[in-house]
Amino acid sequence: MTINEQIAAIRRELEYRRKLYPRWVEIKKISQKDADYQIEVMEQILCTLITVKDFIIGATVRDEEKIKKAEKVQFSLFDVDKP
């Protein structure tokens, strides 16, 4: 499962909880405090996943930049044109 799929699943779950919890609180299935806590947990999970995704994307970009710089140095050492 990709990170984008995980993020989408958490977003769906948050939407689901935001729709259901008010009614559940009303009928005393859960307390408002518990509902707020559970939504906060899911929001924090979403933030963590987005942070991880941003880090992965950033690391990938930085790695590609390092590879390009390394290639330039290697090709210049051997006086060879880049393929």
Buried (B, 14 or more C-beta within 10 A) or exposed (E): EEEEEBBEBBEEBBEEBEEEBEEBBEEEEBEEEEBEEBBEEBEEBBEEBEEEBEEEEEEEEEEEEEEEEEEEEEEEEEEEEEE
